[in-house]
Amino acid sequence: MVGAAYTSVSFIRSFHPLIEKYHNWVIILFILLSTITFALIGRPVNVLLLVGALNALILPLALGTLLIAAYKKDIVGSYKHPLWLTIGGGFVVIVMGVLGIVTLIEQIPLLFK
């Protein structure tokens, strides 16, 4: 739990100067919120499946953003991204997005059984 909290907060430290300044307190808050969530819901396996499903949505969002950025001249300069990689990447974005959403739809009701 502590490692996951530290890793999660390290990803968001650059979002706002206050998070950077108080990152130790943000980690503690993250651990407390996670503990309260586990205590209230009482089914850590289901919660972990839900969080895994939420994490599965990060890949298509990140890849989609990178694919868009690959065509921005002010970002990549003279680089020409191959069309076949864009098409393949777009396919992955769609498939992973659909699978992530389906998993969320299946997992959220399990938290309240």
N, C-alpha and C positions, 0 to 999 in steps of 0.2 A: 504494500500500500504506500509506504513512504517513497519507494523508488518511482512508482507510477505518479505520485503527487509531484515529486521533484521534476520528473521529465515533463509532465503536463505544464507545470508553471514555467519551466524553462522555455517552452515554445511560445508562451504569451508574454514573456518579460518585455519584449520590445514594443508591445502595443501601446503602452502608456508609461510615462516616467514614474508614476506612483507604484505601478506593479514592480518596476525595477527597484525602486527605493525600498519597498516593503516586501520583497519577494519571499523572505523567510516567513512573514506573517501570512502571506497568501498561500504558501505551502501548508501551513498549519490549518488555515481555514478550509483548504481543499480536503485535507485529511478528516477534519471534523464533519464537513458536509458529506463526505463519502461514508463515514461511520454512521452518521444519522440516517442516511439513505438505506444502508444495509440493515440497520436496526428497525426502521419503520416498515420496510418492505419484507424483510425477514427471509428472503430467498436470494442469497448471493449469486447462485448459479444463473438464475434468470436475469438478475441485474447485469451480470457480466456478459451474458448473451446480448442483452439490449445495447450495452455500451460497445460491444464488438460490432453490432449492426450499425450503430452510429458512426463508428470509426470507418466502416466500409464505405460510407458516403464521402469520406475525405479524399479517397483515391480519385474518383471521377471528377470531383470538383478541382482538385489540384491538377490533374492531367488536362482537363478542359481549359483551365487557365493557362497552362503552359502551351497548349496547342494554339490558343488565341495569341499569346505573346510571341510565338514563333513567327507570326506574320506582321508584327509591328516593327517597322524600320527603325524607330527610335530606340528599340530595345535590342534587336539583333543585328542592326547595321546592314551589311551587304549579304548576310547569310540567307541562303535559299533553302527553306525546309522542304524535303521531298513530299510530294502529294500523297504517295502511297503510305508514308508514315502518318500523315494527317488523317487519312481515311481509316487506317488501322487503329489509330489512337481514338478517333471518333467512335468507332465500333466498341472499343473497350470502355469508353466513357458511358455509352448507352447501356451496354450489358451490365457493367458494374453498378450503375445508377439504379437500374431496374431491380437487380438482385438485392441491393442494399435496401431499397424501399419495400420490396416484398418481405424481406427478413424483418424489417421494423414492424410492418403490419402484422406479421405472425407473432412477434415477440412481445409487443406492448400489452396485448390482452393477457398474456401469461403472468404478468406482474400483478394483476388484480384478481387472480383466481384464488 
